[in-house]
Amino acid sequence: MKTLLSLLSGRYKGNSRKFAQCIFPAMLLMAALQASAQTYIKSPIPVPAPPSNLLPGKKAPAVTDIWVVFKTHCDLGYTMSASAVFKKYREDMMDNAIRLIEADKKKPVDERFKWTIAGWPMKVDILGPLQTPERKLKVEQALREGAISVHALPATIESDVMELEDYVRGLEFSSQIAREYGHKLPIAAKMTDVPAHSWLLPTLLHHAGIKFIQIGCNYTVQPMSLPQLFWWEGPDGSKVLCNYTPHYGSGVKPPENWPSKNYLAVIMTHDNEGPPPSNEIEAVQKQVADMKGVRLHLADLEEYAKALLIENPQVPTIRGDMVDPWIHGVMAMPQESKTARNIRPLEPALDVLNTQLKAWGIATSSAAPSLAKAYENSMLFSEHTFGAWAPGTGFFSKDGKTEVPVADRYKYNDDFIKARKEGFYEKFESSFKDKARYINITDSIIGTNFNARMSLLAKNVKASAGDLLVYNPLPWMRSGVVDFNGEKIVAENIPANGYKVIKNTATTFTSTSDNTAILNTKFYIAKFDKKKGGIISLIEKATGKELVDQHSNYVLGQFLHERFSYAQTEDYHNRNYVMNNPLAGLKPNLPKDISYLATRLTDWKMKTEHSPVADKVTLVTVNANPVAQSVSIEFTFPKAFSYVDVEWKINNKIPNTVPEGGWLCFPLNVDQPKYLVGRLGGAMDLAKDQIVGGNRYLYGVQTGASLIGSDQSGVGICAIDAPLLSFGQPGLWKYDYDYFPKQPSVFVNLYNNMWNTNFPYWTEGSWSERVRIWSVKQGEKPSENLAVQSWEARLPLMAMAVAGNGKKLPAEQTGISVSRKGVLITAYGNDPDGNYGTLLRLWEQAGKSGEVTVSLPGHLHFTKAIPVNLRGEVSGKAIPVKNEKIICEIKEFGPVSFILE
């Protein structure tokens, strides 16, 4: 994202590169820093010094080789609409790159310009169907010769809210280019702009054969507290060599105490600017030539990574999770984030179901093309560019060129309503519709294909008309509540990745006249607070334990809406940023008379309902001003299972650009809890697994969280539809280096408008969010419990009516299964990397290393399983498949992949 340069230099008026050169002379080799000293911020809190680049007792070696990599930062939109940006990539950017390459052809090979770009823009856009044949030939020649190269990743990703297999499939674009143009698969990767990434990355990259990653943090934000070169260790013990810099790239001059003889200078042009002009390249060469005793290499990331790995410098190992301080943005689009969270787990499920239908003798078309398109659009939704950089100015103005002063871009209350009616935000809003389209495409593809295959299955099972086919999309047997046409049915012992025909015993809820505040259910006694709108007491019958914190100001399931003052946004901004950046959480022009306000809706009406399956209480308030037309909160207590489902629904939320956020509150009665957070990559212990400098108030969560008390019991929570959780207190507009929750509370973020760029300035509409809570018993393994309970919440049992004409399949059948709960199957189908055979991938989620047995369904008659990495390269000796079973070792939170033949 453009951040400060956008505000100060104007948008593409010809001087943005000149200004960038002034801001970063080390990076772009210009002279004096011309920015005002007022641009820089002194943090109101102590900033920890970054750890040393050197191991204790070690001295820095003399740098002998400087490897210069030229790259541009790709925002897939942001500076213009996505389609306009893609056109620029195909045309202007490529013409400039080809011009530089052709001009250097008479020079010695080691003096020729090389340029690096991410995989997706090159594969899908630049080489795509809209490219001209003439230009495509030139680009292809440059790729074959190595003048243009792609690194291993498809784009810069908001890692904290991705899913496992979605990330893996994103590696395909660079792999396809390497294979098509005669190169080995890239071993180096690059992320730019986003300050921090989930510790899935070292696991993902290591298991994909990628050895090195350069992470260039946005230069206006406080960077992570890390050495500039270190081994980053993931939760499964995998390591990747990481170069972390506090700018998009790095200067030509090595920093103090650089721990290697080989130094990487990543010379970045800014957002979507393309390759540098020839005079900047010459300036780089001159600056290195003036250094004594060093060799210059105009290189790509691959060449540097290979040299560095051969040297094998002695650098620190950092084991921990970087928590993204920018992750709040995704909940400026809560409805789309909900879609992503719900549909992504069904991508692997479709892959599995389609392969199993074939194994069961049911003819079905290949799911591979649909899955490829779905995974691609899912990746594009998590690419870090979500929309326009600012409304009403430059490309996003009505005429596409008017530059609006900074002070006039931020409007509130009546000014906002008036400007929106007049079309000031029209192109701004359109950019977010473009972004939403990605995940809506994935949703449509997967939903359509999954329903078609469920229908195919239902037509072929032996059953009576009116029966229900219940399908289990997880690889272990389980029971659960099935939602069918708005009604609930208990389905017991549904086979792993298999199905079972059951009688349709669905019954509707009936209301009772007894609407007292106390509800006595099978597993709990719940007392409701009609004033605050939630559960004030929840006693677990089996233990007599109170699950709600009786000292909290909140009640369980309560809706909280916060409004923030300018002073709060300024304090957050000054803590988290090193340069004045009004785009990043600060709210310019916010009226000073707007103060902080915590709105707790009142006047809740209570409705109690019962069915043979569950008891349910619904709280509704129509007195929801100034937030919405109405809000309801539904609490469901199944009679067969000891969890509680909470569903919040908002009707016609009012759009508002004043800083705000919404929460569901869960104050829990857990003594001195250990906080276990199910992050992408693995379960993170809040007390010891966080790298300093990341977000400590708001976490992207893949599964859920458990609070485990001193007696080893506790409470688990899974926000089924929403990916962001705070602990201890609501976490918007807050930043610290050492915050740790003092109160055993969990807050589910429902929406926010913290960003002033790249995300919508307001949220609106009607939608719902679901949360599940459960008690964790003494003796249960917290990581396993968290994984199993969360995945069963996120991937519920699925039901479809049976016509009764099926003859081919039995009424019950098991699919592919694993010998212990908590191991996911994230791929079982065609290999996107082109290997002959069937790709099988397992991913451990329960935090347990050891042996696992995979039982295969049907009659595919596999004889061997060939280990491969995440990019399809053979990684070990084949193991036999005996009696349709594979026995293999798997590490905690790690993947294993096979090609079955």
ChimeraX attribute file (.defattr): number of C-alpha atoms within 10 A of each C-alpha:
attribute: neighborCount
match mode: 1-to-1
recipient: residues
	/A:1	26
	/A:2	20
	/A:3	22
	/A:4	20
	/A:5	17
	/A:6	18
	/A:7	16
	/A:8	14
	/A:9	16
	/A:10	19
	/A:11	21
	/A:12	14
	/A:13	11
	/A:14	10
	/A:15	12
	/A:16	18
	/A:17	18
	/A:18	12
	/A:19	18
	/A:20	19
	/A:21	21
	/A:22	19
	/A:23	20
	/A:24	20
	/A:25	16
	/A:26	19
	/A:27	23
	/A:28	26
	/A:29	19
	/A:30	17
	/A:31	12
	/A:32	12
	/A:33	14
	/A:34	12
	/A:35	14
	/A:36	8
	/A:37	9
	/A:38	9
	/A:39	12
	/A:40	15
	/A:41	17
	/A:42	13
	/A:43	17
	/A:44	11
	/A:45	12
	/A:46	10
	/A:47	15
	/A:48	11
	/A:49	8
	/A:50	14
	/A:51	12
	/A:52	18
	/A:53	23
	/A:54	21
	/A:55	14
	/A:56	9
	/A:57	5
	/A:58	12
	/A:59	12
	/A:60	15
	/A:61	13
	/A:62	14
	/A:63	17
	/A:64	14
	/A:65	19
	/A:66	22
	/A:67	22
	/A:68	27
	/A:69	24
	/A:70	24
	/A:71	28
	/A:72	24
	/A:73	26
	/A:74	26
	/A:75	27
	/A:76	27
	/A:77	25
	/A:78	27
	/A:79	26
	/A:80	24
	/A:81	22
	/A:82	20
	/A:83	14
	/A:84	13
	/A:85	20
	/A:86	22
	/A:87	16
	/A:88	18
	/A:89	22
	/A:90	22
	/A:91	15
	/A:92	13
	/A:93	20
	/A:94	19
	/A:95	18
	/A:96	15
	/A:97	22
	/A:98	21
	/A:99	12
	/A:100	21
	/A:101	18
	/A:102	14
	/A:103	13
	/A:104	15
	/A:105	12
	/A:106	10
	/A:107	10
	/A:108	8
	/A:109	11
	/A:110	11
	/A:111	15
	/A:112	19
	/A:113	26
	/A:114	23
	/A:115	26
	/A:116	23
	/A:117	25
	/A:118	24
	/A:119	26
	/A:120	25
	/A:121	22
	/A:122	21
	/A:123	18
	/A:124	15
	/A:125	17
	/A:126	23
	/A:127	20
	/A:128	13
	/A:129	10
	/A:130	13
	/A:131	17
	/A:132	13
	/A:133	11
	/A:134	8
	/A:135	17
	/A:136	18
	/A:137	13
	/A:138	15
	/A:139	22
	/A:140	16
	/A:141	15
	/A:142	20
	/A:143	20
	/A:144	17
	/A:145	13
	/A:146	18
	/A:147	22
	/A:148	22
	/A:149	27
	/A:150	31
	/A:151	27
	/A:152	31
	/A:153	28
	/A:154	29
	/A:155	29
	/A:156	23
	/A:157	23
	/A:158	24
	/A:159	24
	/A:160	26
	/A:161	25
	/A:162	25
	/A:163	21
	/A:164	20
	/A:165	20
	/A:166	21
	/A:167	22
	/A:168	19
	/A:169	20
	/A:170	24
	/A:171	23
	/A:172	24
	/A:173	23
	/A:174	25
	/A:175	24
	/A:176	17
	/A:177	24
	/A:178	21
	/A:179	12
	/A:180	12
	/A:181	15
	/A:182	12
	/A:183	16
	/A:184	10
	/A:185	21
	/A:186	24
	/A:187	21
	/A:188	26
	/A:189	24
	/A:190	25
	/A:191	24
	/A:192	25
	/A:193	26
	/A:194	23
	/A:195	29
	/A:196	29
	/A:197	23
	/A:198	23
	/A:199	28
	/A:200	27
	/A:201	24
	/A:202	29
	/A:203	24
	/A:204	25
	/A:205	28
	/A:206	21
	/A:207	23
	/A:208	22
	/A:209	20
	/A:210	24
	/A:211	21
	/A:212	29
	/A:213	26
	/A:214	23
	/A:215	25
	/A:216	24
	/A:217	22
	/A:218	22
	/A:219	20
	/A:220	21
	/A:221	25
	/A:222	21
	/A:223	25
	/A:224	24
	/A:225	20
	/A:226	22
	/A:227	22
	/A:228	23
	/A:229	24
	/A:230	22
	/A:231	20
	/A:232	24
	/A:233	23
	/A:234	26
	/A:235	24
	/A:236	22
	/A:237	15
	/A:238	20
	/A:239	24
	/A:240	24
	/A:241	26
	/A:242	25
	/A:243	21
	/A:244	25
	/A:245	24
	/A:246	21
	/A:247	22
	/A:248	26
	/A:249	32
	/A:250	25
	/A:251	21
	/A:252	23
	/A:253	16
	/A:254	16
	/A:255	12
	/A:256	9
	/A:257	15
	/A:258	21
	/A:259	27
	/A:260	23
	/A:261	18
	/A:262	23
	/A:263	23
	/A:264	26
	/A:265	24
	/A:266	26
	/A:267	25
	/A:268	25
	/A:269	23
	/A:270	21
	/A:271	17
	/A:272	22
	/A:273	22
	/A:274	24
	/A:275	28
	/A:276	21
	/A:277	12
	/A:278	14
	/A:279	9
	/A:280	16
	/A:281	20
	/A:282	12
	/A:283	14
	/A:284	22
	/A:285	17
	/A:286	12
	/A:287	13
	/A:288	19
	/A:289	13
	/A:290	9
	/A:291	11
	/A:292	8
	/A:293	11
	/A:294	16
	/A:295	14
	/A:296	20
	/A:297	20
	/A:298	22
	/A:299	26
	/A:300	27
	/A:301	28
	/A:302	22
	/A:303	16
	/A:304	24
	/A:305	24
	/A:306	15
	/A:307	15
	/A:308	18
	/A:309	12
	/A:310	9
	/A:311	12
	/A:312	12
	/A:313	16
	/A:314	16
	/A:315	21
	/A:316	21
	/A:317	17
	/A:318	16
	/A:319	20
	/A:320	19
	/A:321	30
	/A:322	23
	/A:323	27
	/A:324	24
	/A:325	26
	/A:326	22
	/A:327	23
	/A:328	25
	/A:329	22
	/A:330	27
	/A:331	25
	/A:332	24
	/A:333	23
	/A:334	23
	/A:335	23
	/A:336	19
	/A:337	20
	/A:338	21
	/A:339	17
	/A:340	26
	/A:341	22
	/A:342	16
	/A:343	22
	/A:344	22
	/A:345	19
	/A:346	19
	/A:347	26
	/A:348	25
	/A:349	23
	/A:350	26
	/A:351	23
	/A:352	24
	/A:353	25
	/A:354	25
	/A:355	24
	/A:356	24
	/A:357	19
	/A:358	17
	/A:359	17
	/A:360	17
	/A:361	13
	/A:362	17
	/A:363	11
	/A:364	13
	/A:365	10
	/A:366	14
	/A:367	20
	/A:368	16
	/A:369	10
	/A:370	18
	/A:371	22
	/A:372	17
	/A:373	16
	/A:374	25
	/A:375	26
	/A:376	24
	/A:377	23
	/A:378	27
	/A:379	27
	/A:380	24
	/A:381	25
	/A:382	26
	/A:383	19
	/A:384	27
	/A:385	27
	/A:386	29
	/A:387	28
	/A:388	25
	/A:389	29
	/A:390	28
	/A:391	25
	/A:392	25
	/A:393	25
	/A:394	21
	/A:395	24
	/A:396	27
	/A:397	20
	/A:398	17
	/A:399	10
	/A:400	13
	/A:401	15
	/A:402	14
	/A:403	15
	/A:404	15
	/A:405	13
	/A:406	17
	/A:407	9
	/A:408	12
	/A:409	17
	/A:410	20
	/A:411	22
	/A:412	17
	/A:413	13
	/A:414	9
	/A:415	10
	/A:416	19
	/A:417	14
	/A:418	13
	/A:419	15
	/A:420	14
	/A:421	10
	/A:422	11
	/A:423	14
	/A:424	19
	/A:425	20
	/A:426	17
	/A:427	23
	/A:428	27
	/A:429	19
	/A:430	15
	/A:431	25
	/A:432	19
	/A:433	13
	/A:434	17
	/A:435	24
	/A:436	22
	/A:437	15
	/A:438	22
	/A:439	27
	/A:440	19
	/A:441	17
	/A:442	27
	/A:443	22
	/A:444	13
	/A:445	18
	/A:446	26
	/A:447	15
	/A:448	12
	/A:449	18
	/A:450	20
	/A:451	13
	/A:452	13
	/A:453	19
	/A:454	21
	/A:455	16
	/A:456	16
	/A:457	23
	/A:458	28
	/A:459	20
	/A:460	19
	/A:461	24
	/A:462	19
	/A:463	25
	/A:464	17
	/A:465	13
	/A:466	14
	/A:467	19
	/A:468	25
	/A:469	25
	/A:470	26
	/A:471	28
	/A:472	28
	/A:473	27
	/A:474	31
	/A:475	26
	/A:476	24
	/A:477	21
	/A:478	17
	/A:479	17
	/A:480	21
	/A:481	20
	/A:482	19
	/A:483	16
	/A:484	16
	/A:485	9
	/A:486	9
	/A:487	15
	/A:488	22
	/A:489	22
	/A:490	21
	/A:491	24
	/A:492	15
	/A:493	13
	/A:494	25
	/A:495	24
	/A:496	21
	/A:497	25
	/A:498	23
	/A:499	27
	/A:500	22
	/A:501	25
	/A:502	23
	/A:503	15
	/A:504	16
	/A:505	14
	/A:506	18
	/A:507	13
	/A:508	14
	/A:509	17
	/A:510	12
	/A:511	14
	/A:512	10
	/A:513	8
	/A:514	11
	/A:515	14
	/A:516	11
	/A:517	15
	/A:518	15
	/A:519	19
	/A:520	13
	/A:521	17
	/A:522	17
	/A:523	20
	/A:524	22
	/A:525	16
	/A:526	22
	/A:527	17
	/A:528	21
	/A:529	19
	/A:530	18
	/A:531	12
	/A:532	21
	/A:533	28
	/A:534	28
	/A:535	22
	/A:536	23
	/A:537	20
	/A:538	23
	/A:539	17
	/A:540	19
	/A:541	14
	/A:542	9
	/A:543	9
	/A:544	11
	/A:545	13
	/A:546	18
	/A:547	23
	/A:548	24
	/A:549	22
	/A:550	14
	/A:551	11
	/A:552	16
	/A:553	8
	/A:554	24
	/A:555	24
	/A:556	27
	/A:557	26
	/A:558	22
	/A:559	25
	/A:560	21
	/A:561	19
	/A:562	18
	/A:563	16
	/A:564	20
	/A:565	19
	/A:566	21
	/A:567	16
	/A:568	19
	/A:569	22
	/A:570	17
	/A:571	17
	/A:572	21
	/A:573	26
	/A:574	24
	/A:575	22
	/A:576	29
	/A:577	22
	/A:578	18
	/A:579	21
	/A:580	18
	/A:581	23
	/A:582	19
	/A:583	23
	/A:584	22
	/A:585	25
	/A:586	24
	/A:587	26
	/A:588	18
	/A:589	14
	/A:590	19
	/A:591	14
	/A:592	9
	/A:593	8
	/A:594	14
	/A:595	13
	/A:596	15
	/A:597	12
	/A:598	14
	/A:599	16
	/A:600	15
	/A:601	23
	/A:602	15
	/A:603	15
	/A:604	22
	/A:605	15
	/A:606	20
	/A:607	17
	/A:608	21
	/A:609	18
	/A:610	16
	/A:611	17
	/A:612	17
	/A:613	22
	/A:614	20
	/A:615	20
	/A:616	23
	/A:617	22
	/A:618	20
	/A:619	21
	/A:620	23
	/A:621	18
	/A:622	16
	/A:623	15
	/A:624	21
	/A:625	13
	/A:626	12
	/A:627	22
	/A:628	18
	/A:629	17
	/A:630	18
	/A:631	24
	/A:632	21
	/A:633	25
	/A:634	20
	/A:635	22
	/A:636	19
	/A:637	24
	/A:638	23
	/A:639	17
	/A:640	17
	/A:641	16
	/A:642	15
	/A:643	19
	/A:644	19
	/A:645	21
	/A:646	24
	/A:647	21
	/A:648	23
	/A:649	16
	/A:650	19
	/A:651	18
	/A:652	15
	/A:653	19
	/A:654	15
	/A:655	16
	/A:656	19
	/A:657	21
	/A:658	23
	/A:659	28
	/A:660	24
	/A:661	25
	/A:662	23
	/A:663	23
	/A:664	28
	/A:665	23
	/A:666	27
	/A:667	27
	/A:668	26
	/A:669	23
	/A:670	23
	/A:671	17
	/A:672	14
	/A:673	22
	/A:674	18
	/A:675	21
	/A:676	22
	/A:677	25
	/A:678	25
	/A:679	24
	/A:680	25
	/A:681	27
	/A:682	28
	/A:683	30
	/A:684	21
	/A:685	18
	/A:686	16
	/A:687	12
	/A:688	10
	/A:689	16
	/A:690	18
	/A:691	20
	/A:692	20
	/A:693	25
	/A:694	27
	/A:695	27
	/A:696	24
	/A:697	23
	/A:698	27
	/A:699	27
	/A:700	28
	/A:701	22
	/A:702	29
	/A:703	26
	/A:704	29
	/A:705	29
	/A:706	28
	/A:707	27
	/A:708	24
	/A:709	19
	/A:710	11
	/A:711	13
	/A:712	18
	/A:713	20
	/A:714	23
	/A:715	22
	/A:716	25
	/A:717	26
	/A:718	30
	/A:719	29
	/A:720	25
	/A:721	22
	/A:722	29
	/A:723	29
	/A:724	24
	/A:725	25
	/A:726	21
	/A:727	26
	/A:728	17
	/A:729	18
	/A:730	23
	/A:731	22
	/A:732	24
	/A:733	23
	/A:734	19
	/A:735	23
	/A:736	18
	/A:737	20
	/A:738	12
	/A:739	12
	/A:740	15
	/A:741	18
	/A:742	11
	/A:743	19
	/A:744	24
	/A:745	23
	/A:746	24
	/A:747	26
	/A:748	29
	/A:749	27
	/A:750	26
	/A:751	24
	/A:752	27
	/A:753	26
	/A:754	29
	/A:755	22
	/A:756	26
	/A:757	24
	/A:758	27
	/A:759	27
	/A:760	27
	/A:761	25
	/A:762	21
	/A:763	21
	/A:764	19
	/A:765	13
	/A:766	16
	/A:767	14
	/A:768	18
	/A:769	21
	/A:770	22
	/A:771	22
	/A:772	21
	/A:773	22
	/A:774	20
	/A:775	20
	/A:776	20
	/A:777	16
	/A:778	13
	/A:779	9
	/A:780	12
	/A:781	14
	/A:782	25
	/A:783	21
	/A:784	19
	/A:785	19
	/A:786	28
	/A:787	27
	/A:788	21
	/A:789	20
	/A:790	24
	/A:791	21
	/A:792	19
	/A:793	22
	/A:794	24
	/A:795	17
	/A:796	17
	/A:797	22
	/A:798	19
	/A:799	24
	/A:800	20
	/A:801	21
	/A:802	24
	/A:803	18
	/A:804	17
	/A:805	14
	/A:806	19
	/A:807	12
	/A:808	14
	/A:809	17
	/A:810	14
	/A:811	18
	/A:812	18
	/A:813	19
	/A:814	22
	/A:815	27
	/A:816	24
	/A:817	24
	/A:818	25
	/A:819	14
	/A:820	16
	/A:821	20
	/A:822	26
	/A:823	28
	/A:824	23
	/A:825	27
	/A:826	26
	/A:827	22
	/A:828	25
	/A:829	24
	/A:830	21
	/A:831	18
	/A:832	16
	/A:833	17
	/A:834	11
	/A:835	15
	/A:836	11
	/A:837	16
	/A:838	19
	/A:839	25
	/A:840	23
	/A:841	22
	/A:842	20
	/A:843	22
	/A:844	25
	/A:845	28
	/A:846	24
	/A:847	20
	/A:848	19
	/A:849	15
	/A:850	9
	/A:851	12
	/A:852	18
	/A:853	14
	/A:854	20
	/A:855	20
	/A:856	21
	/A:857	22
	/A:858	17
	/A:859	12
	/A:860	17
	/A:861	15
	/A:862	19
	/A:863	16
	/A:864	19
	/A:865	23
	/A:866	20
	/A:867	23
	/A:868	23
	/A:869	21
	/A:870	26
	/A:871	22
	/A:872	21
	/A:873	17
	/A:874	16
	/A:875	16
	/A:876	11
	/A:877	11
	/A:878	17
	/A:879	16
	/A:880	17
	/A:881	19
	/A:882	13
	/A:883	11
	/A:884	18
	/A:885	19
	/A:886	20
	/A:887	17
	/A:888	14
	/A:889	11
	/A:890	19
	/A:891	19
	/A:892	20
	/A:893	24
	/A:894	25
	/A:895	24
	/A:896	19
	/A:897	25
	/A:898	28
	/A:899	26
	/A:900	25
	/A:901	17
